[in-house]
Amino acid sequence: MKTVFSVYRSKFRSIGHEDDWPSYDGPWIWPNPRLMRVKRSRPVSTRTCNNMDDVEHSGEKRCGFCRQVGHTRRTCTTLDGSASTSKGH
């Protein structure tokens, strides 16, 4: 690790504690909130998919609550439809 630190020692200087910094006398720049993007949904992934991402589907639906084939948790009739709103079993 000493070698790694010695490589970058001359590249970066310590900025010290904020109390020791000189006061800033230049203009203050504030972002315009009307020009900022609204984050409405999940960000789009930039990841490139490859064959590792391919999923082999069995072709059958299986309920996440009762584990029976042919329907999903949303349409499960095991607990008269209350299974979709309950978190536990």
N, C-alpha and C positions, 0 to 999 in steps of 0.2 A: 504494500500500500504506500510505502514511502516514495517509491518510484512514481506512482500515479500522482500523488500530491506534488511532487517536485516538477512534474511536467506542466501542471497548470498554475504553479505558484506565481509566475510572472504574468500570467494572463489576466488574473482577476485581483483587484485591490479591494480591501475591506472598506465598506462604506461607513463603518462606525455606528455609534448610537444616534438615534434621531434627534436627541437634544443637542448634539454637537454639530448638526448641519447648519449651514448659513441660512438666513431667512430668504424666502423667495419673493422677489419684487416684480416678477413678470406678470403678464395677463393670466387670469384664471379662465380656463376653457371648460364649459359645461356642455354635456351632450343634450341635444334637442330630443325630448322624450317622444315627440310626434314622429320622428324619423327612425326610432328604434323599432325593430321587428317584434311582433307579438309572438311569443312561443305558445301556439295553440295546441300543438300535438307533439307526439314523440318525434325526436329528430330522426332523419333518414340515415340509415347505416351506410357507411362508405366501404364496408368490408366486401371483398371479392369472394364469392362463393366458389367452392370447388367440390370434387366428388366426395369429400369427407362430410359435407353438409347434406348429402342426399339421404332421405329417410325412406326406409322400406315400410310402406303402409300395409297392414294386414287386410284392409278393405272392410273391416267390420267395426261398428260402433260399439263401445263398451262404456257403460255407465260408471262414472267416477264415484258414485255413492254406493250402489248395491252390487257393482261389478258384473252385472248381467249384460249379455250381448244383445244388441238390437235397438238400444236407445241411449240417450245421454242423461246427465244429471238434471238438465233443464226439464226433460219430459218424463222423469222417473215418477212412477206411481206408487213406489214402496211406502212413502209417507204422505200420500195424498197431495203431492205437489209442494209440500213444505220442505223438501230436501234442498230445493234451490236457494232457499233463504237462510238455512242453517249452516253454520260453519263446521260444527262437529257432528259426530255420528250418534 
